[in-house]
Amino acid sequence: MIIANGETGETFYTLQNRSVSTVKHYLRRKGYKVEKVAMDMSCAFKSAVRKALDKPIIVADRFQFCRYIY
């Protein structure tokens, strides 16, 4: 899983896997400045992001949005 800047595309970090515990652990350590999250809309990931961050704005990433529409 890649953690990147959604505006510039700059990669910040690559996580070793997509497990919810890995994502939550990373965000609790490094996500203190994160205000918005673009992601697939997996309920598990959404829950992990909400638990790790303080009231983030969560949006579907472009691929997931287009897939839903079509």
N, C-alpha and C positions, 0 to 999 in steps of 0.2 A: 504494500500500500504506500502511496506517495503522498506526503504532506507538502502542499505547494501554496504559493501566493496566487489567489484566484484572479487578481488583476494583472500581474506581470507574468505569471506562469513560472516564476522562479521556484525551483525545488528547494525546500528547506530540509527535508529528511525523508528517508525511505524506511518504513517499518518492516520488520522481518516477516510479518504475517498480517492477516486481516481480522484476527480475533478481537472480540469486543474488549476483553481485558487488556490487550496490548494497546488498543486505541485509547481507552480510558486512562491507562497509566501514562501514556505519552502526553495526552492533553492536560492531565493534572500537573505534570512536571513542567511542560513547555507552553501550554496554551493560555497563559494568563492575559495576553493581549488580544486574543481572538474574539472578535465580535460577530462575525458572519461565517457560516460554514456551508459550502456547496458540496453535496454528497449524493450518493444513491439513497433512496428513501427507505432503506432497510430499517425496520422497527428496532432491531437490536442496536444498530449503529446510532440511530437517532436517540435512543435511550442513553447510550454511553456518552454521547456528546452533551446531552442535557445534564447528566450527572457530573461530568468533568468540568464544564464551563458554567459561568454565571450568566444565565439568560441569553444564550446565543441566538442569533437569527439564523434559522436553518432553511436552506432552499435546495431544490432539486438541481443537480448539475445539468448542463446543457444536453448531454446524451440521454439522461434519464427522462428529461422533460420532453424531448423530441420523440423518444420511444413511446411515452405515454400518449402523446397526441396522435401519433400515426398508428 
